[in-house]
């Protein structure tokens, strides 16, 4: 099977600057392809709008998560810093 693959002849690609000759039979197919491409372009634009909405949602969600984490850590740090003051007050009050 590998021998068959190596023996196959490669077709040379047409350069970009040469015009492509369209036969009458292929013109109908080409029109269908162009119509489907234009339909796909509309679909792609709709998909990009929805993806943009999802990206914005994740951006704000991650921002809010970061803010929640910062607030939580700041409360813990402030509690740890003020713990000796609170402990000494409670020892004076109950001790």
Biopython code that builds the backbone (N, CA, C, O; Angstrom):
import numpy as np
from Bio.PDB.StructureBuilder import StructureBuilder

atoms = [
    (1, "UNK", "N", (0.827, -1.188, 0.000)),
    (1, "UNK", "CA", (0.000, 0.000, 0.000)),
    (1, "UNK", "C", (0.874, 1.256, 0.000)),
    (1, "UNK", "O", (0.560, 2.232, -0.681)),
    (2, "UNK", "N", (1.961, 1.230, 0.756)),
    (2, "UNK", "CA", (2.855, 2.374, 0.793)),
    (2, "UNK", "C", (3.519, 2.608, -0.565)),
    (2, "UNK", "O", (3.817, 3.744, -0.933)),
    (3, "UNK", "N", (3.744, 1.530, -1.293)),
    (3, "UNK", "CA", (4.339, 1.680, -2.616)),
    (3, "UNK", "C", (3.405, 2.441, -3.543)),
    (3, "UNK", "O", (3.858, 3.237, -4.365)),
    (4, "UNK", "N", (2.110, 2.203, -3.416)),
    (4, "UNK", "CA", (1.147, 2.919, -4.255)),
    (4, "UNK", "C", (1.140, 4.411, -3.937)),
    (4, "UNK", "O", (0.970, 5.239, -4.831)),
    (5, "UNK", "N", (1.320, 4.745, -2.685)),
    (5, "UNK", "CA", (1.321, 6.144, -2.295)),
    (5, "UNK", "C", (2.539, 6.884, -2.839)),
    (5, "UNK", "O", (2.445, 8.035, -3.264)),
    (6, "UNK", "N", (3.653, 6.219, -2.817)),
    (6, "UNK", "CA", (4.867, 6.883, -3.290)),
    (6, "UNK", "C", (4.898, 6.999, -4.810)),
    (6, "UNK", "O", (5.554, 7.897, -5.340)),
    (7, "UNK", "N", (4.203, 6.109, -5.527)),
    (7, "UNK", "CA", (4.218, 6.141, -6.975)),
    (7, "UNK", "C", (3.225, 7.154, -7.558)),
    (7, "UNK", "O", (3.290, 7.488, -8.741)),
    (8, "UNK", "N", (2.305, 7.637, -6.709)),
    (8, "UNK", "CA", (1.305, 8.568, -7.238)),
    (8, "UNK", "C", (1.977, 9.869, -7.657)),
    (8, "UNK", "O", (2.922, 10.339, -7.024)),
    (9, "UNK", "N", (1.462, 10.434, -8.740)),
    (9, "UNK", "CA", (2.018, 11.681, -9.254)),
    (9, "UNK", "C", (1.354, 12.852, -8.563)),
    (9, "UNK", "O", (0.142, 12.852, -8.346)),
    (10, "UNK", "N", (2.139, 13.835, -8.221)),
    (10, "UNK", "CA", (1.611, 15.028, -7.581)),
    (10, "UNK", "C", (1.229, 16.038, -8.649)),
    (10, "UNK", "O", (1.952, 16.250, -9.622)),
    (11, "UNK", "N", (0.073, 16.655, -8.439)),
    (11, "UNK", "CA", (-0.350, 17.702, -9.364)),
    (11, "UNK", "C", (0.277, 19.016, -8.926)),
    (11, "UNK", "O", (0.378, 19.318, -7.737)),
    (12, "UNK", "N", (0.684, 19.768, -9.898)),
    (12, "UNK", "CA", (1.285, 21.058, -9.581)),
    (12, "UNK", "C", (0.186, 22.075, -9.315)),
    (12, "UNK", "O", (-0.827, 22.117, -10.014)),
    (13, "UNK", "N", (0.402, 22.883, -8.306)),
    (13, "UNK", "CA", (-0.580, 23.905, -7.950)),
    (13, "UNK", "C", (-0.511, 25.052, -8.941)),
    (13, "UNK", "O", (0.560, 25.393, -9.445)),
    (14, "UNK", "N", (-1.675, 25.646, -9.216)),
    (14, "UNK", "CA", (-1.696, 26.788, -10.111)),
    (14, "UNK", "C", (-1.199, 28.019, -9.376)),
    (14, "UNK", "O", (-1.518, 28.221, -8.204)),
    (15, "UNK", "N", (-0.428, 28.830, -10.054)),
    (15, "UNK", "CA", (-0.011, 30.078, -9.417)),
    (15, "UNK", "C", (-1.219, 30.989, -9.196)),
    (15, "UNK", "O", (-2.227, 30.877, -9.894)),
    (16, "UNK", "N", (-1.107, 31.883, -8.226)),
    (16, "UNK", "CA", (-2.220, 32.754, -7.881)),
    (16, "UNK", "C", (-2.509, 33.809, -8.942)),
    (16, "UNK", "O", (-3.633, 34.300, -9.038)),
    (17, "UNK", "N", (-1.525, 34.153, -9.718)),
    (17, "UNK", "CA", (-1.736, 35.244, -10.663)),
    (17, "UNK", "C", (-2.389, 34.789, -11.970)),
    (17, "UNK", "O", (-2.780, 35.636, -12.774)),
    (18, "UNK", "N", (-2.520, 33.493, -12.207)),
    (18, "UNK", "CA", (-3.159, 33.013, -13.423)),
    (18, "UNK", "C", (-4.658, 32.885, -13.191)),
    (18, "UNK", "O", (-5.066, 32.346, -12.161)),
    (19, "UNK", "N", (-5.492, 33.360, -14.111)),
    (19, "UNK", "CA", (-6.947, 33.251, -13.926)),
    (19, "UNK", "C", (-7.406, 31.797, -14.061)),
    (19, "UNK", "O", (-6.824, 31.015, -14.813)),
    (20, "UNK", "N", (-8.437, 31.461, -13.336)),
    (20, "UNK", "CA", (-9.001, 30.120, -13.391)),
    (20, "UNK", "C", (-10.089, 30.113, -14.453)),
    (20, "UNK", "O", (-10.961, 30.982, -14.459)),
    (21, "UNK", "N", (-10.042, 29.155, -15.333)),
    (21, "UNK", "CA", (-11.032, 29.062, -16.404)),
    (21, "UNK", "C", (-12.232, 28.300, -15.866)),
    (21, "UNK", "O", (-12.099, 27.185, -15.362)),
    (22, "UNK", "N", (-13.412, 28.916, -15.980)),
    (22, "UNK", "CA", (-14.640, 28.314, -15.471)),
    (22, "UNK", "C", (-15.464, 27.819, -16.646)),
    (22, "UNK", "O", (-15.801, 28.576, -17.556)),
    (23, "UNK", "N", (-15.777, 26.543, -16.608)),
    (23, "UNK", "CA", (-16.609, 25.978, -17.655)),
    (23, "UNK", "C", (-18.071, 26.214, -17.321)),
    (23, "UNK", "O", (-18.400, 26.509, -16.172)),
    (24, "UNK", "N", (-18.953, 26.090, -18.302)),
    (24, "UNK", "CA", (-20.367, 26.317, -18.086)),
    (24, "UNK", "C", (-20.950, 25.328, -17.080)),
    (24, "UNK", "O", (-21.840, 25.675, -16.303)),
    (25, "UNK", "N", (-20.452, 24.109, -17.098)),
    (25, "UNK", "CA", (-20.953, 23.087, -16.182)),
    (25, "UNK", "C", (-20.587, 23.437, -14.742)),
    (25, "UNK", "O", (-21.365, 23.199, -13.817)),
    (26, "UNK", "N", (-19.422, 23.991, -14.569)),
    (26, "UNK", "CA", (-18.953, 24.305, -13.225)),
    (26, "UNK", "C", (-19.499, 25.627, -12.705)),
    (26, "UNK", "O", (-19.415, 25.894, -11.507)),
    (27, "UNK", "N", (-20.055, 26.454, -13.573)),
    (27, "UNK", "CA", (-20.535, 27.756, -13.124)),
    (27, "UNK", "C", (-21.719, 27.616, -12.170)),
    (27, "UNK", "O", (-21.857, 28.401, -11.232)),
    (28, "UNK", "N", (-22.570, 26.624, -12.403)),
    (28, "UNK", "CA", (-23.701, 26.396, -11.504)),
    (28, "UNK", "C", (-23.205, 25.951, -10.131)),
    (28, "UNK", "O", (-23.704, 26.402, -9.099)),
    (29, "UNK", "N", (-22.228, 25.070, -10.136)),
    (29, "UNK", "CA", (-21.651, 24.620, -8.870)),
    (29, "UNK", "C", (-20.951, 25.773, -8.159)),
    (29, "UNK", "O", (-21.023, 25.900, -6.936)),
    (30, "UNK", "N", (-20.281, 26.599, -8.932)),
    (30, "UNK", "CA", (-19.596, 27.748, -8.346)),
    (30, "UNK", "C", (-20.594, 28.715, -7.727)),
    (30, "UNK", "O", (-20.337, 29.269, -6.658)),
    (31, "UNK", "N", (-21.736, 28.923, -8.389)),
    (31, "UNK", "CA", (-22.767, 29.798, -7.839)),
    (31, "UNK", "C", (-23.313, 29.236, -6.531)),
    (31, "UNK", "O", (-23.554, 29.986, -5.584)),
    (32, "UNK", "N", (-23.508, 27.927, -6.475)),
    (32, "UNK", "CA", (-23.978, 27.289, -5.242)),
    (32, "UNK", "C", (-22.954, 27.436, -4.122)),
    (32, "UNK", "O", (-23.307, 27.695, -2.971)),
    (33, "UNK", "N", (-21.699, 27.268, -4.469)),
    (33, "UNK", "CA", (-20.630, 27.392, -3.468)),
    (33, "UNK", "C", (-20.563, 28.818, -2.942)),
    (33, "UNK", "O", (-20.417, 29.028, -1.738)),
    (34, "UNK", "N", (-20.669, 29.796, -3.831)),
    (34, "UNK", "CA", (-20.642, 31.197, -3.401)),
    (34, "UNK", "C", (-21.839, 31.532, -2.521)),
    (34, "UNK", "O", (-21.707, 32.289, -1.559)),
    (35, "UNK", "N", (-22.996, 30.982, -2.837)),
    (35, "UNK", "CA", (-24.185, 31.211, -2.010)),
    (35, "UNK", "C", (-23.987, 30.615, -0.622)),
    (35, "UNK", "O", (-24.310, 31.249, 0.383)),
    (36, "UNK", "N", (-23.455, 29.396, -0.567)),
    (36, "UNK", "CA", (-23.215, 28.762, 0.733)),
    (36, "UNK", "C", (-22.153, 29.512, 1.527)),
    (36, "UNK", "O", (-22.240, 29.608, 2.751)),
    (37, "UNK", "N", (-21.155, 30.040, 0.833)),
    (37, "UNK", "CA", (-20.127, 30.822, 1.521)),
    (37, "UNK", "C", (-20.711, 32.094, 2.116)),
    (37, "UNK", "O", (-20.351, 32.482, 3.228)),
    (38, "UNK", "N", (-21.603, 32.742, 1.390)),
    (38, "UNK", "CA", (-22.216, 33.955, 1.937)),
    (38, "UNK", "C", (-23.119, 33.617, 3.124)),
    (38, "UNK", "O", (-23.170, 34.375, 4.093)),
    (39, "UNK", "N", (-23.831, 32.488, 3.060)),
    (39, "UNK", "CA", (-24.637, 32.051, 4.204)),
    (39, "UNK", "C", (-23.739, 31.741, 5.404)),
    (39, "UNK", "O", (-24.068, 32.074, 6.542)),
    (40, "UNK", "N", (-22.620, 31.109, 5.136)),
    (40, "UNK", "CA", (-21.680, 30.790, 6.213)),
    (40, "UNK", "C", (-21.079, 32.048, 6.826)),
    (40, "UNK", "O", (-20.802, 32.084, 8.025)),
    (41, "UNK", "N", (-20.876, 33.073, 6.014)),
    (41, "UNK", "CA", (-20.323, 34.324, 6.546)),
    (41, "UNK", "C", (-21.283, 34.938, 7.552)),
    (41, "UNK", "O", (-20.857, 35.452, 8.587)),
    (42, "UNK", "N", (-22.579, 34.887, 7.253)),
    (42, "UNK", "CA", (-23.579, 35.414, 8.183)),
    (42, "UNK", "C", (-23.572, 34.597, 9.470)),
    (42, "UNK", "O", (-23.630, 35.152, 10.567)),
    (43, "UNK", "N", (-23.499, 33.279, 9.326)),
    (43, "UNK", "CA", (-23.467, 32.401, 10.498)),
    (43, "UNK", "C", (-22.230, 32.666, 11.337)),
    (43, "UNK", "O", (-22.305, 32.682, 12.566)),
    (44, "UNK", "N", (-21.103, 32.872, 10.692)),
    (44, "UNK", "CA", (-19.861, 33.137, 11.417)),
    (44, "UNK", "C", (-19.946, 34.446, 12.200)),
    (44, "UNK", "O", (-19.437, 34.539, 13.317)),
    (45, "UNK", "N", (-20.588, 35.452, 11.615)),
    (45, "UNK", "CA", (-20.736, 36.720, 12.328)),
    (45, "UNK", "C", (-21.588, 36.548, 13.575)),
    (45, "UNK", "O", (-21.286, 37.127, 14.618)),
    (46, "UNK", "N", (-22.651, 35.757, 13.476)),
    (46, "UNK", "CA", (-23.488, 35.486, 14.642)),
    (46, "UNK", "C", (-22.716, 34.728, 15.712)),
    (46, "UNK", "O", (-22.856, 35.004, 16.904)),
    (47, "UNK", "N", (-21.910, 33.784, 15.287)),
    (47, "UNK", "CA", (-21.104, 33.012, 16.235)),
    (47, "UNK", "C", (-20.100, 33.919, 16.923)),
    (47, "UNK", "O", (-19.898, 33.807, 18.132)),
    (48, "UNK", "N", (-19.474, 34.807, 16.187)),
    (48, "UNK", "CA", (-18.507, 35.729, 16.781)),
    (48, "UNK", "C", (-19.163, 36.647, 17.803)),
    (48, "UNK", "O", (-18.556, 36.967, 18.824)),
    (49, "UNK", "N", (-20.401, 37.077, 17.541)),
    (49, "UNK", "CA", (-21.104, 37.915, 18.512)),
    (49, "UNK", "C", (-21.347, 37.142, 19.800)),
    (49, "UNK", "O", (-21.143, 37.670, 20.893)),
    (50, "UNK", "N", (-21.783, 35.891, 19.673)),
    (50, "UNK", "CA", (-22.054, 35.106, 20.883)),
    (50, "UNK", "C", (-20.759, 34.769, 21.615)),
    (50, "UNK", "O", (-20.740, 34.745, 22.846)),
    (51, "UNK", "N", (-19.692, 34.514, 20.894)),
    (51, "UNK", "CA", (-18.413, 34.220, 21.536)),
    (51, "UNK", "C", (-17.888, 35.458, 22.249)),
    (51, "UNK", "O", (-17.298, 35.353, 23.325)),
    (52, "UNK", "N", (-18.098, 36.627, 21.656)),
    (52, "UNK", "CA", (-17.674, 37.870, 22.295)),
    (52, "UNK", "C", (-18.426, 38.052, 23.618)),
    (52, "UNK", "O", (-17.834, 38.466, 24.615)),
    (53, "UNK", "N", (-19.719, 37.747, 23.630)),
    (53, "UNK", "CA", (-20.506, 37.829, 24.859)),
    (53, "UNK", "C", (-19.954, 36.864, 25.911)),
    (53, "UNK", "O", (-19.837, 37.223, 27.083)),
    (54, "UNK", "N", (-19.619, 35.657, 25.500)),
    (54, "UNK", "CA", (-19.088, 34.659, 26.433)),
    (54, "UNK", "C", (-17.723, 35.092, 26.960)),
    (54, "UNK", "O", (-17.436, 34.923, 28.145)),
    (55, "UNK", "N", (-16.886, 35.647, 26.095)),
    (55, "UNK", "CA", (-15.573, 36.123, 26.542)),
    (55, "UNK", "C", (-15.712, 37.240, 27.567)),
    (55, "UNK", "O", (-14.994, 37.266, 28.567)),
    (56, "UNK", "N", (-16.645, 38.170, 27.316)),
    (56, "UNK", "CA", (-16.873, 39.250, 28.280)),
    (56, "UNK", "C", (-17.382, 38.694, 29.609)),
    (56, "UNK", "O", (-16.981, 39.160, 30.676)),
    (57, "UNK", "N", (-18.260, 37.705, 29.543)),
    (57, "UNK", "CA", (-18.782, 37.098, 30.762)),
    (57, "UNK", "C", (-17.648, 36.487, 31.582)),
    (57, "UNK", "O", (-17.574, 36.695, 32.793)),
    (58, "UNK", "N", (-16.773, 35.741, 30.933)),
    (58, "UNK", "CA", (-15.662, 35.116, 31.657)),
    (58, "UNK", "C", (-14.684, 36.156, 32.191)),
    (58, "UNK", "O", (-14.118, 35.971, 33.268)),
    (59, "UNK", "N", (-14.481, 37.232, 31.466)),
    (59, "UNK", "CA", (-13.600, 38.294, 31.933)),
    (59, "UNK", "C", (-14.143, 38.897, 33.222)),
    (59, "UNK", "O", (-13.409, 39.025, 34.202)),
    (60, "UNK", "N", (-15.435, 39.272, 33.230)),
    (60, "UNK", "CA", (-16.023, 39.861, 34.423)),
    (60, "UNK", "C", (-16.124, 38.848, 35.552)),
    (60, "UNK", "O", (-15.953, 39.205, 36.717)),
    (61, "UNK", "N", (-16.398, 37.597, 35.227)),
    (61, "UNK", "CA", (-16.474, 36.564, 36.255)),
    (61, "UNK", "C", (-15.120, 36.384, 36.936)),
    (61, "UNK", "O", (-15.055, 36.268, 38.160)),
    (62, "UNK", "N", (-14.051, 36.360, 36.166)),
    (62, "UNK", "CA", (-12.726, 36.214, 36.761)),
    (62, "UNK", "C", (-12.344, 37.456, 37.569)),
    (62, "UNK", "O", (-11.679, 37.349, 38.599)),
    (63, "UNK", "N", (-12.766, 38.638, 37.096)),
    (63, "UNK", "CA", (-12.499, 39.873, 37.836)),
    (63, "UNK", "C", (-13.196, 39.849, 39.187)),
    (63, "UNK", "O", (-12.587, 40.172, 40.207)),
    (64, "UNK", "N", (-14.469, 39.469, 39.202)),
    (64, "UNK", "CA", (-15.210, 39.402, 40.462)),
    (64, "UNK", "C", (-14.647, 38.335, 41.393)),
    (64, "UNK", "O", (-14.602, 38.530, 42.607)),
    (65, "UNK", "N", (-14.221, 37.219, 40.836)),
    (65, "UNK", "CA", (-13.616, 36.173, 41.662)),
    (65, "UNK", "C", (-12.331, 36.680, 42.310)),
    (65, "UNK", "O", (-12.075, 36.407, 43.482)),
    (66, "UNK", "N", (-11.527, 37.416, 41.549)),
    (66, "UNK", "CA", (-10.295, 37.977, 42.090)),
    (66, "UNK", "C", (-10.605, 38.980, 43.204)),
    (66, "UNK", "O", (-9.940, 38.984, 44.240)),
    (67, "UNK", "N", (-11.614, 39.831, 42.990)),
    (67, "UNK", "CA", (-11.986, 40.802, 44.015)),
    (67, "UNK", "C", (-12.483, 40.114, 45.287)),
    (67, "UNK", "O", (-12.153, 40.542, 46.393)),
    (68, "UNK", "N", (-13.273, 39.053, 45.133)),
    (68, "UNK", "CA", (-13.743, 38.301, 46.307)),
    (68, "UNK", "C", (-12.557, 37.716, 47.075)),
    (68, "UNK", "O", (-12.529, 37.758, 48.305)),
    (69, "UNK", "N", (-11.587, 37.177, 46.353)),
    (69, "UNK", "CA", (-10.410, 36.601, 46.987)),
    (69, "UNK", "C", (-9.612, 37.663, 47.729)),
    (69, "UNK", "O", (-9.153, 37.424, 48.846)),
    (70, "UNK", "N", (-9.442, 38.838, 47.119)),
    (70, "UNK", "CA", (-8.695, 39.920, 47.760)),
    (70, "UNK", "C", (-9.414, 40.380, 49.023)),
    (70, "UNK", "O", (-8.777, 40.594, 50.055)),
    (71, "UNK", "N", (-10.727, 40.533, 48.952)),
    (71, "UNK", "CA", (-11.485, 40.955, 50.130)),
    (71, "UNK", "C", (-11.394, 39.921, 51.234)),
    (71, "UNK", "O", (-11.199, 40.275, 52.397)),
    (72, "UNK", "N", (-11.531, 38.653, 50.894)),
    (72, "UNK", "CA", (-11.436, 37.586, 51.892)),
    (72, "UNK", "C", (-10.057, 37.558, 52.545)),
    (72, "UNK", "O", (-9.948, 37.453, 53.767)),
    (73, "UNK", "N", (-9.019, 37.652, 51.743)),
    (73, "UNK", "CA", (-7.661, 37.639, 52.297)),
    (73, "UNK", "C", (-7.389, 38.877, 53.141)),
    (73, "UNK", "O", (-6.706, 38.790, 54.162)),
    (74, "UNK", "N", (-7.915, 40.032, 52.727)),
    (74, "UNK", "CA", (-7.690, 41.239, 53.519)),
    (74, "UNK", "C", (-8.397, 41.136, 54.874)),
    (74, "UNK", "O", (-7.859, 41.603, 55.878)),
    (75, "UNK", "N", (-9.586, 40.537, 54.921)),
    (75, "UNK", "CA", (-10.281, 40.345, 56.192)),
    (75, "UNK", "C", (-9.494, 39.399, 57.086)),
    (75, "UNK", "O", (-9.378, 39.637, 58.288)),
    (76, "UNK", "N", (-8.957, 38.340, 56.520)),
    (76, "UNK", "CA", (-8.161, 37.389, 57.311)),
    (76, "UNK", "C", (-6.896, 38.058, 57.837)),
    (76, "UNK", "O", (-6.546, 37.880, 59.004)),
    (77, "UNK", "N", (-6.210, 38.821, 57.000)),
    (77, "UNK", "CA", (-4.978, 39.494, 57.423)),
    (77, "UNK", "C", (-5.283, 40.537, 58.499)),
    (77, "UNK", "O", (-4.564, 40.627, 59.494)),
    (78, "UNK", "N", (-6.338, 41.321, 58.306)),
    (78, "UNK", "CA", (-6.697, 42.316, 59.328)),
    (78, "UNK", "C", (-7.114, 41.647, 60.636)),
    (78, "UNK", "O", (-6.815, 42.157, 61.716)),
    (79, "UNK", "N", (-7.791, 40.525, 60.548)),
    (79, "UNK", "CA", (-8.142, 39.775, 61.758)),
    (79, "UNK", "C", (-6.912, 39.240, 62.464)),
    (79, "UNK", "O", (-6.833, 39.275, 63.692)),
    (80, "UNK", "N", (-5.960, 38.750, 61.704)),
    (80, "UNK", "CA", (-4.728, 38.224, 62.299)),
    (80, "UNK", "C", (-3.927, 39.346, 62.961)),
    (80, "UNK", "O", (-3.359, 39.164, 64.038)),
    (81, "UNK", "N", (-3.887, 40.515, 62.300)),
    (81, "UNK", "CA", (-3.147, 41.651, 62.853)),
    (81, "UNK", "C", (-3.819, 42.175, 64.128)),
    (81, "UNK", "O", (-3.137, 42.524, 65.092)),
    (82, "UNK", "N", (-5.134, 42.229, 64.130)),
    (82, "UNK", "CA", (-5.832, 42.791, 65.284)),
    (82, "UNK", "C", (-6.129, 41.754, 66.370)),
    (82, "UNK", "O", (-6.696, 42.107, 67.404)),
    (83, "UNK", "N", (-5.765, 40.502, 66.168)),
    (83, "UNK", "CA", (-6.047, 39.466, 67.158)),
    (83, "UNK", "C", (-5.404, 39.744, 68.532)),
    (83, "UNK", "O", (-6.072, 39.548, 69.547)),
    (84, "UNK", "N", (-4.159, 40.184, 68.606)),
    (84, "UNK", "CA", (-3.598, 40.463, 69.936)),
    (84, "UNK", "C", (-4.374, 41.532, 70.693)),
    (84, "UNK", "O", (-4.543, 41.438, 71.909)),
    (85, "UNK", "N", (-4.843, 42.542, 69.981)),
    (85, "UNK", "CA", (-5.627, 43.589, 70.630)),
    (85, "UNK", "C", (-6.941, 43.025, 71.157)),
    (85, "UNK", "O", (-7.343, 43.323, 72.282)),
    (86, "UNK", "N", (-7.605, 42.216, 70.350)),
    (86, "UNK", "CA", (-8.870, 41.614, 70.765)),
    (86, "UNK", "C", (-8.645, 40.655, 71.922)),
    (86, "UNK", "O", (-9.431, 40.624, 72.870)),
    (87, "UNK", "N", (-7.568, 39.867, 71.848)),
    (87, "UNK", "CA", (-7.288, 38.899, 72.912)),
    (87, "UNK", "C", (-6.976, 39.611, 74.217)),
    (87, "UNK", "O", (-7.446, 39.193, 75.275)),
    (88, "UNK", "N", (-6.185, 40.685, 74.159)),
    (88, "UNK", "CA", (-5.871, 41.394, 75.394)),
    (88, "UNK", "C", (-7.128, 42.054, 75.989)),
    (88, "UNK", "O", (-7.274, 42.098, 77.211)),
    (89, "UNK", "N", (-8.012, 42.555, 75.162)),
    (89, "UNK", "CA", (-9.248, 43.147, 75.647)),
    (89, "UNK", "C", (-10.122, 42.092, 76.321)),
    (89, "UNK", "O", (-10.702, 42.340, 77.378)),
    (90, "UNK", "N", (-10.213, 40.919, 75.707)),
    (90, "UNK", "CA", (-11.030, 39.857, 76.298)),
    (90, "UNK", "C", (-10.405, 39.341, 77.599)),
    (90, "UNK", "O", (-11.129, 39.004, 78.536)),
    (91, "UNK", "N", (-9.091, 39.276, 77.667)),
    (91, "UNK", "CA", (-8.441, 38.825, 78.904)),
    (91, "UNK", "C", (-8.668, 39.830, 80.025)),
    (91, "UNK", "O", (-8.850, 39.430, 81.174)),
    (92, "UNK", "N", (-8.663, 41.113, 79.723)),
    (92, "UNK", "CA", (-8.924, 42.132, 80.742)),
    (92, "UNK", "C", (-10.370, 42.061, 81.198)),
    (92, "UNK", "O", (-10.667, 42.218, 82.383)),
    (93, "UNK", "N", (-11.279, 41.821, 80.238)),
    (93, "UNK", "CA", (-12.692, 41.827, 80.546)),
    (93, "UNK", "C", (-13.085, 40.592, 81.353)),
    (93, "UNK", "O", (-13.815, 40.699, 82.338)),
    (94, "UNK", "N", (-12.600, 39.411, 80.936)),
    (94, "UNK", "CA", (-12.965, 38.163, 81.619)),
    (94, "UNK", "C", (-11.911, 37.688, 82.604)),
    (94, "UNK", "O", (-12.178, 36.789, 83.401)),
    (95, "UNK", "N", (-10.745, 38.260, 82.569)),
    (95, "UNK", "CA", (-9.677, 37.763, 83.383)),
    (95, "UNK", "C", (-9.512, 38.514, 84.620)),
    (95, "UNK", "O", (-8.631, 38.199, 85.420)),
]
sb = StructureBuilder()
sb.init_structure("model")
sb.init_model(0)
sb.init_chain("A")
sb.init_seg("    ")
for serial, (resi, resn, name, xyz) in enumerate(atoms, 1):
    if name == "N":
        sb.init_residue(resn, " ", resi, " ")
    sb.init_atom(name, np.array(xyz, "f"), 0.0, 1.0, " ", f" {name:<3s}", serial, name[0])
structure = sb.get_structure()
